[in-house]
Amino acid sequence: MQESADAAGVEAHIRGYIEHWNAKDTASVWANFYRLDPSSRLKSKADLQAIFDGLVAEGYDHTDLGGVETSRLGPDHYLARIRFTRFRTDGSVMAPGERGCDYQVRRFPDGWRITGVLATD
């Protein structure tokens, strides 16, 4: 039963992440959803802001989450595979349309955190 509760917690964390991303609150995204491995290409809140600013420059408005699948990798360690679509302010879909991303998610004393972005298609 703990595994299903953990999977639900991971899914809720990812859904909250997308909600805060859509609110364009990168400070909250950085503080409350990430605790990245040192090998990650994202090293700081400024790196995250630069990615977000690039999307906005392309007309980004929001992300629709198509789904979250979780797989247990070990105690307090999950893979969250998401499907999502980004939209522009004019309502059009940003290329390439629906895409996927795999996040490594771990539980810490203060909650679930994304510790790595493993793959994006």
N, C-alpha and C positions, 0 to 999 in steps of 0.2 A: 504493500500500500504506500510506503514511503516513496518509492520510485515514481508512482503516478502523481503524488503530491509535488514531488520535485519537478517533474516534467511540466506540471501546471504552473509552478512558480517560474520556471524558465520561460515558458510561453508568455506569462503575464509581464515578465521583465522586457521581453522583446516588443510586446505590444505597447508598453509604456515608453520604450525607447522611440518607437515610430511616432507616438503621440507627441512627445517632446520635440522630436525632429520637425514634425509638421507645424509645431508652434514656433519654429525657428529660434529655439532656445538652446543654442549650442553650449552655453555655459552649464546649463542643467544636464544636457546630454553628457558632457565631459565629466561633470562631478558625480552624477548619479547612475550612470549606465556603463561607463568604461573603467577598467583597471587593466590596462594593456600590458602584455608581455614586453620586456625591453626590446625584443627583436621586431616589434611592430613598426610599420612605416609611419604610423601616427605616434608622435612623441610628445605632443603638447596640445593644449586647447587651441593654440594658434594654428597648428596643422589642421585640426578639425574645422576651424573657422575658414581656412583657406579653401578646403574642399567644398564647404557649403557656399562660400562666396562664388566659386567657379560655377556651381550649379545655378545659383541665382542669376549670374551673368548670362546664362543660357536660357533664362526664362522660367526656371524652376518655381513651382508653386507648392506642391505637396506630393506625398507618397501614399499610394494605396497598398496596404499589406494584403497579399493574396492568400497567405497561409504560413503556418509555422509547423515544422515537424521537428521533434526532439528525439535524440538518441543518447542514451546514457553511455558515457565513456569511462566512468569510474565514480567512486564516491565524491559527491559534490562537484561533478564535472560532466558537462553535457555538450553535445553538438546541437546547435539550433540552425536548421536549414530553412530559409525563408524564401518566398516568392513575392515579388513586389513590382509595382509599376510607378514610375515617376511622371507627373503631369506638369505642364507649363501653365502659366497664368491665363493663357487663352483657352485652356481646356484640352489642348492637344497632348498626345503622349510623347514623352521624350524617348528617342531611340536608345536602345533597341526594342523598346516595348517591355513586356514582362521579362523579368530576369530573376536570377537567384543569387543568394549569398549565404555562405556558411559562417556562422559565428561559434567560437569556442566560448562557453559560458561556465563560470565557476561560482560556487557559493563561498562567501566570506562572512565573517561575523556580522557585518553590516548589510548583508544581502547578496543577491546574485549580481554579477558583473560580467560584462563582455571582456574577455582577456585576449582575444585574437580574432582577426578576420582571416579565415582560412582560404576561401575561394569565392570568386564572383564570376558569374557568367552573363 
